């Protein structure tokens, strides 16, 4: 499971976290690893490429997602409610709350070990806290 910051850094060769993002992507490409991103976080990833390259930038992002098998998880009412609950509990910005809601939803749906890749330590801490004390259904 990816937070947008890792994918943004992966795409940006001059991003301060680019080298670490490349390593995290390599790790995520190991056999048996599912690669997920919420539709909200996919939108975040698209912003920079769209600003720099227009439609060609969006196509490059989509190509990367296809090449690496990154599944975009759609947002429905249940996921939106979970993201709102995450935001209410943690105070994180809504896009980060969507990353956490998507990751916790994946954890609860019988998927194997779900790891959330993010450079934001507050997101990582919140994910750990939600694993210890899950949201009420």
C-alpha positions as CSV (number, residue, x, y, z in Angstrom):
1,X,0.0,0.0,0.0
2,X,1.4,3.4,-1.0
3,X,0.9,6.8,0.3
4,X,1.3,9.3,-2.5
5,X,4.6,10.7,-1.3
6,X,6.5,7.6,-2.1
7,X,5.1,7.4,-5.7
8,X,5.7,11.2,-6.2
9,X,9.3,10.7,-5.0
10,X,9.8,7.7,-7.3
11,X,8.7,9.8,-10.3
12,X,10.8,12.8,-9.4
13,X,14.5,12.2,-9.9
14,X,15.4,15.4,-8.2
15,X,13.1,14.7,-5.2
16,X,15.0,14.4,-1.9
17,X,13.5,11.0,-1.3
18,X,13.9,9.6,-4.8
19,X,16.6,7.0,-4.0
20,X,14.6,5.7,-1.0
21,X,11.4,5.6,-3.1
22,X,13.2,3.5,-5.7
23,X,14.3,1.0,-3.0
24,X,10.7,0.9,-1.6
25,X,9.4,0.2,-5.1
26,X,11.9,-2.6,-5.6
27,X,10.8,-4.1,-2.3
28,X,7.1,-3.8,-3.2
29,X,7.8,-5.5,-6.5
30,X,8.8,-8.8,-4.8
31,X,6.6,-11.7,-5.7
32,X,3.4,-12.0,-3.5
33,X,3.3,-8.3,-2.7
34,X,0.1,-6.5,-3.7
35,X,0.5,-2.8,-4.6
36,X,-2.4,-0.6,-3.8
37,X,-3.2,3.1,-3.8
38,X,-6.4,4.8,-3.0
39,X,-8.1,6.8,-5.9
40,X,-7.6,9.9,-3.8
41,X,-3.8,9.3,-3.5
42,X,-3.7,8.5,-7.2
43,X,-5.0,12.0,-7.8
44,X,-2.2,13.4,-5.7
45,X,0.4,11.6,-7.7
46,X,-1.1,13.0,-10.9
47,X,-0.9,16.7,-10.0
48,X,2.8,17.3,-10.6
49,X,3.0,15.3,-13.9
50,X,-0.1,17.1,-15.2
51,X,1.3,20.5,-14.3
52,X,4.6,19.8,-16.0
53,X,3.5,17.7,-19.0
54,X,-0.3,17.9,-19.3
55,X,-2.0,14.7,-20.6
56,X,1.4,13.1,-21.4
57,X,2.2,13.4,-17.7
58,X,-1.0,11.6,-16.7
59,X,-0.3,8.9,-19.3
60,X,3.2,8.4,-17.8
61,X,1.7,7.9,-14.4
62,X,-0.9,5.4,-15.7
63,X,1.9,3.6,-17.6
64,X,3.9,3.3,-14.4
65,X,0.9,2.0,-12.5
66,X,0.2,-0.6,-15.2
67,X,3.9,-1.7,-15.5
68,X,4.3,-2.1,-11.7
69,X,0.8,-3.6,-11.1
70,X,-0.3,-0.8,-8.8
71,X,-4.1,-1.2,-8.2
72,X,-6.1,1.9,-7.7
73,X,-8.7,1.3,-5.1
74,X,-12.0,3.2,-5.8
75,X,-13.6,5.3,-3.2
76,X,-17.1,4.3,-2.2
77,X,-19.2,5.5,0.7
78,X,-17.8,2.9,3.1
79,X,-14.2,3.9,2.4
80,X,-15.1,7.6,2.5
81,X,-16.7,7.1,5.9
82,X,-13.6,5.2,7.1
83,X,-11.3,8.0,5.9
84,X,-13.5,10.5,7.8
85,X,-13.2,8.4,10.9
86,X,-9.4,8.2,10.5
87,X,-9.2,12.0,10.1
88,X,-11.4,12.5,13.1
89,X,-9.3,10.2,15.3
90,X,-5.8,11.2,14.0
91,X,-6.2,14.8,12.8
92,X,-4.3,13.9,9.6
93,X,-5.0,15.6,6.4
94,X,-7.8,14.0,4.4
95,X,-5.5,12.5,1.6
96,X,-3.4,10.8,4.3
97,X,-6.6,9.6,6.0
98,X,-7.6,8.0,2.7
99,X,-4.2,6.2,2.5
100,X,-4.7,4.9,6.0
101,X,-8.4,3.9,5.4
102,X,-7.4,2.0,2.3
103,X,-4.6,0.2,4.1
104,X,-6.7,-0.7,7.1
105,X,-9.5,-1.8,4.8
106,X,-7.0,-4.0,2.9
107,X,-5.8,-5.5,6.2
108,X,-9.3,-6.3,7.3
109,X,-10.3,-7.9,4.0
110,X,-8.1,-11.0,4.4
111,X,-5.2,-9.8,2.4
112,X,-1.8,-10.9,3.6
113,X,0.4,-8.6,5.6
114,X,-0.3,-5.1,4.6
115,X,2.5,-2.6,4.7
116,X,1.9,1.2,4.3
117,X,4.8,2.9,2.5
118,X,5.0,6.6,3.4
119,X,7.8,9.1,4.2
120,X,5.5,10.9,6.7
121,X,6.2,9.5,10.2
122,X,2.9,10.8,11.5
123,X,1.1,8.6,8.9
124,X,3.3,5.6,9.9
125,X,2.5,6.2,13.6
126,X,-1.2,6.5,12.9
127,X,-1.2,3.3,10.9
128,X,0.5,1.4,13.8
129,X,-2.0,2.9,16.3
130,X,-5.0,1.9,14.1
131,X,-3.6,-1.6,14.0
132,X,-3.5,-1.7,17.8
133,X,-6.9,-0.1,18.2
134,X,-9.0,-0.5,15.0
135,X,-11.8,1.8,14.0
136,X,-15.3,0.8,15.0
137,X,-17.3,-0.7,12.1
